[in-house]
Amino acid sequence: MKRIALFPGSFDPLTMGHLDTIERGAKLFDELIIGVFVNTTKKSFFTPEEKLTIVKESVQHIPNVRVMTQKNELTVDVAEELGAKFLLRGIRSIKDYEYEKEIALMNQHLDHELETVFLLAQPKYSHISSSILKEVWTFNGDIKEYLPEPVYRALEEKRENSEKQ
Ligand code: ADP
């Protein structure tokens, strides 16, 4: 049986921290599916369609990774439909651990068969989040090294378009 994992997240936008988790996670499973999902508690910067395109471009060098999106379904239901028996998540800090524990235990309640696998963020990425990078970008700070190339390009295009308006 193929070992399939789902990495759900809002990826708004994808960072080098996410990409590192994806590259390491892809080595653990036969197939890793990235679920670009809507987090109802966060206001989105990129549309789901934009995120899908950007994430696809950023992971095209990893053969066993694919990307999907959906809007209105529970992660556990999506995992079941995809045949994924594992969820992949990243942990940067104690704060993430507390948050991730709640989600993982709730998902375990909803589906006993589904295991959440956590990868610790590398120290060089453990201080970055999509929100802090967006904040710094808004004020023109240099964050290039923390963003995959397609993400950086999309952000620059956004800036150019907003300057034209
Ligand atoms: P969500 O809104 O579902 O938390 P995120 O896109 O913010 O989605 O994060 C998706 C997953 O990636 C989470 O498990 C988060 O802890 C992890 N993550 C976020 N930033 C990093 C990083 N810099 N390094 C490693 N993992 C990260």
Boltz pocket constraint, residues with backbone or C-beta under 6 A from the ligand:
constraints:
  - pocket:
      binder: B
      contacts: [[A, 8], [A, 9], [A, 10], [A, 11], [A, 12], [A, 13], [A, 15], [A, 16], [A, 17], [A, 18], [A, 21], [A, 39], [A, 42], [A, 88], [A, 89], [A, 90], [A, 91], [A, 92], [A, 96], [A, 100], [A, 119], [A, 120], [A, 121], [A, 122], [A, 125], [A, 126], [A, 127], [A, 128], [A, 129], [A, 130]]
      max_distance: 6.0
